Amino acid sequence: MRKLQLHWQILIGMLLGIVFGFIMTYPDWGRDFVADWINPFGTIFVRLLKLIAIPLILASLIKGISDLKDISRFRDIGVRTIIIYICTTVIAITIGLLLVNALKPGEGISQDTIDKLTATYAADAGVTSKIEEASRQKESGPLQFLVDMVPDNAIFAMSFNSLMLQVIFFAIFFGISMLLIGEKDAKPLKNFFDSLNEVVLKMVDLIMLTAPYAVFALLAGVVVSSSDPELLLALLKYAGVVVLGLLLMIVFYSIAVSTFTRYNPLTFLSKISPAQLLAFSTSSSAATLPVTMERVEEHIGVDKEVSSFVLPVGATINMDGTSLYQGVAAVFIAQALGFPLDFSGQLTIVLTALLASIGSAAVPGAGMVMLVIVLESIGFPPDKLAIGLALIFAVDRPLDMCRTVVNVTGDATVSMMVAKSVGKLGKPKVKNWDDHWEEVK
C-alpha cells in the first residue's frame, strides 16, 4: 500500500483537529480538557522546530558561504534578495489597499458592533501590550534597525529566536572570515559545519514525523479558544477582504514562479505545502523555517548557497502577508471609525508598512504591533488606537494563521527566483529520516 504523502497527513490532522475542537466547545469540561491534555503536544512540536531554527541557520549559512569559490556571488545573491523582497512587499500592500478601497468592508460595521467590540477587547491585555510595544519601537532612531542587526554577544543572540537577524549577521561574518583564511586552515571548521548541517536536517525529518498529530493539537486549541461567534460573523466581510488579498498573493507567486523559473506552479505549491500547512498551524515563520528550508532544498532543488541566506532573511524581513493585512486593517479601521484617509495617507501606509516589516519578529501577533505603527504614521488619534485594534482583535488569530502561509510562500518563491538568476536551481535530492537506518538498527 502506498504511503500517504506528508501534506495529506498534515491536512487530515488539521481537519480532525478543527472537528475535535468544535466538539469540545459543547461540554463544560471540553476547553479545560483540550488545554490540559491536547495543547501540550502542539506546544512541544513548535518548541522542537524553534529549537533547531538557530542551529540550522548557523550551520547552513556558514556552510553556504564557505562553499563559495567567488565571494562576489554572495553579494549578487544578497542584492537580488533584498530588491525582490522589497518589490513583493510593495505589491502585497498595493493589492490590499486596492481591495479594501473597492469593497469598503468598514462601511458595513454598525455602531452597536463597534461598541460591543470595544467593550470586549479595548482593555484586553493583548491589545494594550501591542500598543506599548509599538510605542517602544517608534521611539527608536531611524537607523536603529541597523544597530539591532549587530550583536554584542553572539552566544546571547543565539539564545533567542527573535534575534535571528543578529545570528544571520554573525554567520555571514564568520563564513566570510573562513573564506579569507584559506581553504587549508578553514577545512576543519568547514567539515564541522557540514556535519552539523546534516545532523540538523535529519532532526527536521524526525520532527516532521509527528507533524500530523501536532497540527491536530494546535488546531483543536485554536478552535476551543476562539472568540464569540457573533463577533466573528460581524467581521466576516473584513476577514473576507484580507483572505481574498492573500489568495491573490498566492496567485502572484505562482505566476512569478512560472514566469521566472519555468517551474510548474502547481508542483511548486505541492512541494512546499507541508511548510504552508505548518505555517497555518503555528502562525510563526520562525518556527516553520526549518521545514521551509528542507522543502525548498530537498524537494525543489534550490542550492543551499542560496536558501541558507534567502530563507532566514525572508523569515525576518519579508512579511508580504502581514503587510497586506496592515494595509487592509488600517483602511478598514479608518472606514469604520469615520477617519478621513486621502491618497497621501494611503501612500504613507505603503511606505510605513514596508519599513515596519523589516526586522519585525517572525512570531505570532507581530502584525498587530506593526499595525499600530502604521496607524500612528497616518495621524490616527492616539486615544482611539485601542478601539481600532479592538475592531479587528477577534479575528486576528485566524487571519494571522492565513497571512503566515503567504509569508512562507513568498520566502520560498523568492528563493527560487534568486537561485534561478544565479544558476543555482537544480534537481531535487530528497532525503528521508531512515536513509541510514539499516546501518544503525
C-alpha positions in Angstrom: 0.0 0.0 0.0 1.4 3.4 -1.0 2.2 5.6 2.0 0.1 8.8 2.2 2.1 11.9 1.3 3.1 14.2 4.2 0.9 17.1 3.2 -2.2 14.9 3.1 -1.4 13.5 6.5 -1.0 17.1 7.9 -4.2 18.2 6.2 -6.1 15.3 7.7 -4.7 16.1 11.1 -5.8 19.8 10.7 -9.3 18.9 9.7 -9.7 16.3 12.6 -8.3 18.9 15.0 -10.9 21.5 13.9 -13.7 19.0 14.2 -12.5 17.8 17.6 -12.1 21.4 18.8 -15.7 22.2 17.8 -17.0 19.1 19.6 -15.0 20.1 22.7 -16.7 23.5 22.8 -20.0 21.9 23.9 -19.2 20.1 27.1 -18.4 22.3 30.1 -15.1 20.4 30.7 -14.1 20.4 27.0 -11.9 23.6 27.0 -10.0 22.5 30.1 -9.5 19.0 28.6 -8.0 20.4 25.4 -5.9 22.9 27.3 -4.5 20.2 29.8 -4.2 17.1 27.6 -4.1 18.2 23.9 -2.4 21.6 23.7 0.9 20.5 25.3 1.6 18.2 22.3 1.3 21.1 19.9 3.4 23.3 22.1 6.2 20.7 22.3 6.2 20.4 18.5 6.5 24.2 18.0 9.3 24.2 20.6 11.2 21.5 18.7 11.0 23.4 15.5 12.2 26.6 17.2 14.9 24.6 19.0 16.6 23.7 15.7 16.0 27.1 13.9 19.1 28.8 15.1 21.5 25.8 14.7 20.1 25.3 11.2 20.6 29.0 10.2 24.1 29.0 11.7 25.2 25.7 10.1 23.6 26.2 6.7 24.6 29.8 6.2 28.2 29.3 7.2 28.3 26.1 5.0 26.8 28.0 2.1 29.3 30.9 2.3 32.3 28.7 2.9 31.4 26.7 -0.2 31.7 29.8 -2.4 34.6 30.0 -4.8 33.8 33.6 -5.7 32.8 35.9 -2.9 31.1 38.3 -5.4 28.5 35.6 -5.9 27.3 36.2 -2.3 27.0 39.9 -3.0 24.9 39.1 -6.1 22.6 36.8 -4.0 22.2 39.4 -1.2 21.4 42.4 -3.5 18.9 40.4 -5.6 17.2 39.0 -2.5 16.6 42.4 -0.9 15.4 44.0 -4.1 12.9 41.2 -4.8 11.7 41.2 -1.2 11.0 44.9 -1.3 9.1 44.6 -4.6 6.9 41.7 -3.4 6.1 43.6 -0.2 5.1 46.7 -2.1 2.9 44.6 -4.4 1.2 42.9 -1.4 0.4 46.3 0.3 -0.9 47.7 -3.0 -3.2 44.6 -3.6 -4.5 45.1 0.0 -5.2 48.8 -0.5 -7.0 48.3 -3.8 -9.3 45.6 -2.4 -10.2 47.5 0.8 -10.9 50.7 -1.1 -13.0 48.8 -3.7 -15.0 46.6 -1.3 -15.2 49.1 1.7 -15.7 46.5 4.5 -15.6 49.2 7.2 -18.7 50.9 6.0 -20.8 47.8 6.8 -19.9 47.8 10.5 -22.8 49.1 12.7 -22.2 51.3 15.8 -23.6 48.5 18.0 -21.0 46.2 16.7 -18.2 48.8 17.3 -19.5 49.4 20.8 -19.6 45.6 21.6 -16.1 45.0 20.1 -14.7 48.0 22.1 -16.3 46.8 25.3 -14.9 43.3 24.8 -11.4 44.0 23.6 -10.3 47.6 24.1 -8.9 46.9 27.6 -7.7 43.4 26.7 -4.1 42.8 27.7 -3.3 41.6 24.2 -4.4 45.0 22.7 -2.7 47.2 25.3 0.6 45.2 25.1 0.7 45.7 21.3 0.3 49.5 21.7 3.0 49.6 24.3 5.4 47.6 22.2 4.7 49.8 19.2 5.5 52.9 21.2 8.8 51.5 22.2 9.7 50.6 18.6 8.6 54.0 17.3 10.8 55.9 19.8 13.9 54.3 18.4 16.1 56.2 15.9 15.9 55.8 12.1 19.0 53.6 11.9 18.1 51.6 15.0 17.3 48.5 12.8 21.0 48.5 11.6 22.2 48.7 15.2 19.8 45.9 16.2 21.3 43.7 13.4 24.8 43.7 15.1 25.1 41.5 18.2 27.4 42.4 21.1 27.3 38.8 22.3 26.9 36.1 19.7 26.0 33.4 22.3 23.3 35.7 23.7 21.9 36.3 20.2 21.7 32.5 19.6 19.6 32.1 22.7 16.6 34.0 21.3 14.8 33.2 18.0 13.7 36.9 18.0 17.3 37.9 17.4 17.5 36.0 14.1 19.0 38.9 12.2 21.9 39.1 14.6 22.5 35.4 14.1 22.4 35.9 10.4 24.9 38.8 10.7 27.3 36.7 12.8 27.0 33.7 10.5 27.8 35.8 7.4 30.7 37.5 9.1 32.0 34.1 10.3 31.6 32.5 6.9 33.4 35.3 5.0 36.2 35.2 7.6 36.5 31.4 6.9 36.9 32.1 3.2 39.6 34.7 3.8 41.9 32.4 5.9 42.3 30.0 3.0 40.9 26.5 2.3 43.6 24.6 4.3 43.1 26.4 7.6 39.3 26.5 7.2 38.8 22.8 6.3 38.4 21.5 10.0 35.7 24.2 10.7 34.1 23.6 7.3 33.8 19.8 8.0 32.3 20.6 11.4 29.6 22.8 10.0 28.9 20.4 7.0 28.3 17.6 9.5 26.2 19.9 11.9 24.1 20.9 8.9 23.3 17.2 8.0 22.5 16.4 11.6 20.1 19.3 12.0 18.3 18.5 8.7 17.9 14.9 10.0 16.3 16.4 13.1 13.9 18.2 10.8 12.9 14.8 9.2 12.4 13.2 12.7 10.3 16.1 14.0 8.1 16.1 10.9 7.1 12.5 11.6 4.9 13.9 14.4 3.5 16.9 12.3 0.1 15.4 11.6 -0.5 14.8 15.3 0.9 18.1 16.3 -1.3 20.2 14.0 -4.3 18.2 15.3 -3.4 19.5 18.8 -2.7 23.1 17.6 -5.9 23.5 15.6 -8.0 21.9 18.4 -6.5 24.5 20.8 -7.3 27.4 18.4 -10.9 26.3 17.9 -11.8 25.9 21.6 -10.2 29.2 22.5 -11.9 31.2 19.6 -13.9 34.3 20.3 -17.7 35.0 20.4 -19.1 33.6 17.1 -21.4 36.6 16.7 -18.4 39.0 16.8 -16.6 36.8 14.3 -19.6 36.9 12.0 -19.8 40.7 12.2 -16.2 40.9 11.0 -16.7 38.4 8.2 -16.6 41.0 5.4 -13.3 42.4 6.7 -11.8 39.0 7.1 -13.0 38.0 3.6 -11.2 41.0 2.1 -7.9 40.0 3.8 -8.3 36.4 2.8 -9.1 37.4 -0.8 -5.9 39.6 -0.9 -3.8 36.7 0.5 -5.2 34.3 -2.2 -4.3 36.9 -4.9 -0.7 36.9 -3.5 -0.6 33.1 -3.8 -1.7 33.6 -7.5 1.0 36.2 -7.9 3.7 33.9 -6.5 2.5 31.1 -8.8 2.8 33.4 -11.8 6.2 34.6 -10.7 7.5 31.1 -10.3 6.2 30.1 -13.7 7.5 33.2 -15.5 11.0 33.5 -13.9 11.9 29.9 -13.2 9.8 27.9 -15.8 8.7 25.7 -12.9 5.2 24.3 -12.8 3.4 26.5 -10.2 1.1 23.6 -9.1 4.1 21.4 -8.5 5.8 24.2 -6.6 2.7 24.6 -4.3 2.5 20.9 -3.8 6.2 20.6 -2.8 6.0 23.4 -0.2 2.5 22.5 1.1 3.8 20.9 4.3 5.6 24.2 5.2 2.4 26.1 4.3 0.2 23.9 6.5 2.7 24.2 9.4 2.8 28.0 8.9 -1.0 28.0 9.2 -1.0 25.8 12.3 1.8 27.6 14.2 1.3 31.3 12.9 5.1 31.6 13.0 7.5 32.0 10.1 10.4 31.3 12.5 9.0 28.0 13.7 8.3 27.0 10.1 11.7 28.0 8.8 13.5 24.6 9.3 10.7 22.9 7.3 10.7 25.6 4.6 14.4 25.2 4.1 14.1 21.4 3.9 11.3 21.5 1.4 13.0 24.2 -0.8 16.4 22.5 -0.8 15.5 18.8 -1.0 12.1 18.8 -2.8 12.5 21.8 -5.2 16.3 21.9 -5.8 17.3 25.3 -4.6 21.0 25.2 -3.8 21.9 25.6 -0.1 24.2 28.5 -1.0 21.0 30.4 -1.9 18.4 29.0 0.5 20.6 29.4 3.6 20.7 33.2 3.1 17.4 33.9 1.4 15.0 32.0 3.7 16.3 33.1 7.1 16.4 36.7 5.9 13.0 36.3 4.5 11.6 34.9 7.7 12.7 38.1 9.4 12.1 40.9 6.8 9.8 39.5 4.2 6.2 39.9 5.6 4.1 40.1 2.4 1.0 38.6 4.1 1.4 40.7 7.2 2.0 43.9 5.1 -1.1 43.2 3.0 -3.1 42.7 6.2 -1.9 46.0 7.6 -3.0 47.9 4.6 -6.5 46.4 4.7 -6.8 46.7 8.5 -5.6 50.3 8.6 -8.1 51.4 6.0 -10.9 49.2 7.5 -10.4 50.9 10.9 -10.4 54.3 9.3 -13.7 53.5 7.4 -15.4 52.0 10.5 -14.5 55.0 12.8 -15.0 57.7 10.1 -11.4 58.8 10.0 -10.6 60.6 6.7 -7.9 59.0 4.6 -6.8 60.6 1.4 -4.3 59.3 -1.3 -1.2 60.7 0.5 -2.3 58.9 3.7 -2.6 55.6 1.8 0.8 56.2 0.3 2.1 56.7 3.8 0.6 53.3 4.7 2.6 51.7 1.9 5.9 53.2 2.9 5.4 52.7 6.7 4.2 49.1 6.3 7.3 48.4 4.1 9.7 49.8 6.7 7.9 48.2 9.6 8.2 44.8 8.1 12.0 45.0 8.2 13.1 43.4 11.4 9.6 42.6 12.6 9.7 39.5 14.8 8.7 36.3 12.9 6.3 35.3 15.7 2.5 35.2 16.2 1.0 38.6 16.8 3.8 40.8 15.4 1.5 42.1 12.7 -0.6 43.9 15.4 2.4 45.8 16.6 3.3 46.8 13.1 -0.3 47.9 12.5 -0.1 50.4 15.5 3.0 51.9 13.9 1.1 52.2 10.5 -1.9 53.8 12.2 0.2 56.4 14.0 2.0 57.3 10.8 -1.3 58.4 9.2 -2.2 60.6 12.2 -4.8 58.3 13.7 -5.9 59.7 17.1 -3.9 58.1 19.9 -7.0 57.9 22.1 -8.7 55.7 19.5 -5.9 53.2 18.9 -7.3 50.8 21.5 -10.7 51.0 19.8 -9.2 50.5 16.4 -7.3 47.4 17.5 -10.4 46.1 19.3 -12.3 46.1 16.0 -10.1 43.5 14.5 -8.8 41.6 17.5 -11.5 39.0 17.4 -10.3 37.7 14.0 -6.6 38.4 14.3 -5.5 34.9 15.2 -7.2 33.1 12.3 -6.0 35.9 9.9 -2.5 35.6 11.4 -2.5 31.9 10.5 -3.5 32.8 6.9 -1.0 35.6 6.4 1.8 33.4 7.8 1.1 31.0 5.0 1.6 33.8 2.5 4.8 34.9 4.3 6.3 31.5 4.0 5.2 31.0 0.3 6.8 34.4 -0.5 10.1 33.3 1.0 10.1 30.1 -1.0 9.2 31.9 -4.2 12.0 34.5 -3.8 14.5 31.7 -3.0 13.6 30.0 -6.3 13.8 33.3 -8.3 17.2 34.2 -6.8 18.5 30.6 -7.3 17.4 30.6 -11.0 19.1 34.0 -11.6 22.5 32.8 -10.3 22.3 29.3 -11.8 21.7 27.5 -8.5 18.3 25.9 -9.2 18.9 22.2 -9.8 17.3 18.8 -9.4 15.9 18.0 -6.0 17.6 15.3 -3.9 15.1 14.1 -1.3 16.5 12.6 2.0 14.4 10.5 4.3 14.7 10.0 8.1 15.5 6.3 7.7 18.2 6.6 4.9 20.8 5.1 7.2 18.5 3.1 9.4 19.9 -0.3 8.2 23.4 0.8 9.4 22.4 1.6 13.0 19.4 -0.6 13.9 
